[in-house]
Amino acid sequence: MTNNILFDEHTAHWLAGVLIQSNAYRVQKDPDRSAWFTWKSGIVAPVYCNTRQLMSHPFGRMLALSGLLAALRQCFPHVEGVLGMATAGIPWAAPLAHLADLPSGYIRSTPKDHGLGGLIEYYDSSARRVLLVDDLVASGGSLKKAIAIARNSGLQVEGVLSIVNWGFPRMYQELAGVPVKCLVSYNQIVRLLPVDDQAREDLCRFYANPQAHVWTSPTFAVPTPEVTS
């Protein structure tokens, strides 16, 4: 399913390598659940991706921005503005809009408790066709809310663009009817991880159904206690 959202395989391969090398994508090769990562959704997993790490790596930052710009021009040529998702999408949306010579702004998760109390900041609503930009898309719940906010403000959401998208089934449900593109997904990242084939297959099955996944590889599964007579 991830091939439907991937912008370009070549870009995905290079970016997957940079995510791993920069430690933006981490894998804990330990069956001890206390050493694992808790995702925003509450899922506990031995892998975690923090694209903010790319901001301190010039090559990775340039690669991501150039990929986002190419994807915007090729997949969303009619957009009139770029809106970042607060907060992790903002550092990518602002320079992307600058490179594309488009207005930019961002969508807050909650209204401000002072001033105008708006949910959309720094944006000229006369540029109606917008592209929503985030760093990583998982379940798509936050983006679904953002799309509703944008539409209620009279904006037309042309699509969603991100650096990473896990391609979860729930994401396709939440964002149904909205074009979605990303630069890299788990297929490319897992392919390059320094793990054995069993662990790699385990990770691929996890991303296919994270809520119901049962870890089976020796790298991630809790060892079965030996029975002594």
C-alpha positions in Angstrom: 0.0 0.0 0.0 2.9 2.4 0.6 3.8 2.5 -3.1 0.6 4.5 -3.6 1.9 7.3 -1.5 5.6 7.3 -2.3 6.7 10.2 -4.5 10.0 8.7 -5.9 11.8 5.5 -5.2 15.3 7.0 -5.7 14.6 9.8 -3.3 13.1 7.3 -0.8 16.3 5.1 -0.9 18.7 8.0 -0.2 16.5 9.5 2.5 16.1 6.2 4.2 19.9 5.9 4.5 20.1 9.5 5.9 17.4 8.8 8.5 19.3 5.8 9.7 22.8 7.4 9.6 21.6 10.6 11.4 19.9 8.5 14.1 16.6 10.1 13.2 15.3 6.5 12.8 16.2 4.3 15.7 15.9 0.6 16.3 16.2 -1.0 19.7 17.5 -4.5 19.2 16.4 -5.7 22.5 13.3 -7.8 23.5 13.1 -5.9 26.8 9.9 -3.8 26.4 11.1 -1.2 29.0 13.9 -0.2 26.5 11.4 0.4 23.7 9.8 3.6 22.4 6.3 4.8 23.1 4.7 6.5 20.0 2.3 9.4 20.1 -0.6 6.9 19.5 0.4 4.9 22.6 1.9 2.0 20.6 5.1 0.6 22.2 7.6 -0.4 19.6 11.4 -1.1 19.2 11.6 1.5 16.4 11.1 5.3 16.4 11.5 8.0 13.9 12.2 11.6 14.8 12.7 13.7 11.6 13.6 16.8 13.7 17.0 15.2 13.8 17.4 15.9 10.1 17.4 19.7 10.8 20.9 19.4 12.4 22.2 17.4 9.4 22.7 19.8 6.4 22.8 17.1 3.7 19.7 15.3 5.1 17.9 18.7 5.5 18.7 19.6 1.9 17.7 16.2 0.6 14.3 16.3 2.3 13.6 19.9 1.2 14.6 19.2 -2.4 12.4 16.1 -2.4 9.4 18.0 -0.9 9.8 20.8 -3.5 9.9 18.3 -6.3 6.9 16.5 -5.0 5.0 19.7 -4.6 5.7 20.8 -8.2 5.0 17.4 -9.7 2.1 16.1 -7.6 0.4 19.3 -6.4 1.1 21.9 -9.2 -2.0 24.0 -8.5 -1.5 24.7 -4.8 -1.5 28.4 -3.9 -0.2 28.1 -0.3 1.5 25.8 2.2 0.3 25.1 5.7 2.5 23.3 8.2 1.2 21.1 10.9 2.2 22.4 14.4 4.7 21.8 15.5 7.0 19.4 13.7 5.6 20.2 10.2 6.4 23.9 10.6 10.2 23.8 10.0 9.6 22.0 6.7 6.6 23.9 5.5 8.1 27.4 5.9 11.3 26.8 3.8 9.3 24.7 1.3 6.9 27.6 0.8 9.9 30.0 0.4 11.5 27.8 -2.2 8.2 27.4 -4.1 7.5 31.2 -3.8 4.1 30.5 -2.1 2.4 32.0 1.0 2.9 29.9 4.2 1.4 29.5 7.6 0.6 26.7 10.0 -2.4 25.0 11.7 -2.5 24.8 15.4 -3.7 21.8 17.3 -5.7 24.0 19.8 -6.8 27.6 19.6 -4.7 30.3 21.2 -6.0 31.4 24.6 -5.2 35.1 23.7 -5.3 37.4 20.8 -7.5 36.3 17.9 -7.6 32.8 19.2 -7.3 31.3 15.7 -6.3 27.9 14.6 -4.6 29.0 11.4 -1.6 31.3 11.8 0.2 33.7 9.5 -1.8 32.8 6.4 -3.6 34.9 3.8 -6.8 33.0 3.2 -7.2 34.6 -0.3 -4.8 31.8 -1.5 -7.4 29.1 -1.2 -5.8 26.0 -2.6 -3.5 24.7 0.1 -1.1 21.9 0.7 -0.8 20.5 4.2 2.8 19.5 5.2 3.9 17.4 8.1 7.1 15.6 9.1 5.6 12.2 9.7 2.2 10.7 9.1 1.0 7.7 11.2 -2.7 7.2 11.9 -3.7 10.4 10.1 -6.0 11.6 13.0 -4.3 15.0 13.4 -4.3 15.7 9.7 -8.0 14.8 9.5 -8.7 17.4 12.1 -6.5 19.9 10.3 -8.3 19.3 7.0 -11.6 20.1 8.7 -10.1 23.3 10.2 -8.8 24.4 6.8 -12.1 23.6 5.0 -14.1 25.4 7.7 -11.9 28.4 7.0 -12.9 28.4 3.4 -9.7 26.7 2.1 -9.5 23.9 -0.4 -7.1 21.2 0.7 -5.2 20.0 -2.5 -3.4 17.2 -0.6 -1.0 16.1 2.2 2.8 15.9 1.8 5.2 14.6 4.4 8.8 13.4 4.7 7.7 10.0 6.2 4.4 8.1 6.0 4.0 4.6 7.5 1.1 3.8 5.2 -1.1 2.5 8.0 -4.5 1.2 7.0 -6.1 3.7 9.4 -4.4 6.6 7.7 -6.0 5.7 4.3 -9.4 5.6 6.1 -8.9 8.9 7.9 -7.6 10.7 4.8 -9.9 9.1 2.3 -10.5 11.4 -0.7 -7.4 13.5 0.0 -4.3 13.0 -2.2 -1.4 11.9 0.0 2.3 11.7 -0.9 5.5 11.2 1.1 9.2 10.9 0.5 9.9 7.7 2.3 8.1 4.8 4.1 9.0 1.8 6.1 9.7 -0.4 3.1 12.8 1.6 2.2 14.0 2.1 5.8 13.6 -1.5 6.9 15.5 -2.6 3.8 18.6 -0.8 5.0 18.5 -1.5 8.7 21.4 -3.5 10.2 19.2 -6.4 11.3 18.9 -10.0 10.2 16.2 -11.2 7.8 13.9 -12.5 10.6 13.9 -9.1 12.3 13.4 -7.3 9.0 10.3 -9.5 8.3 9.0 -8.9 11.8 9.3 -5.2 11.4 7.5 -5.3 8.0 4.6 -7.2 9.5 4.5 -4.8 12.4 4.0 -1.8 10.1 1.3 -3.7 8.2 -0.8 -4.0 11.4 0.9 -2.4 14.4 -2.0 -2.8 16.9 -2.4 -6.5 16.5 1.3 -7.4 15.8 2.9 -10.2 17.8 6.7 -10.1 17.7 8.3 -13.4 16.8 11.9 -12.8 15.7 14.6 -13.5 18.3 15.7 -9.8 18.1 12.3 -8.5 19.4 10.4 -11.4 20.9 10.4 -12.1 24.6 12.3 -15.4 25.1 10.2 -18.3 26.2 11.4 -19.6 29.6 13.1 -22.9 29.6 11.2 -25.7 31.2 13.3 -27.8 33.5 12.4 -31.2 34.7 
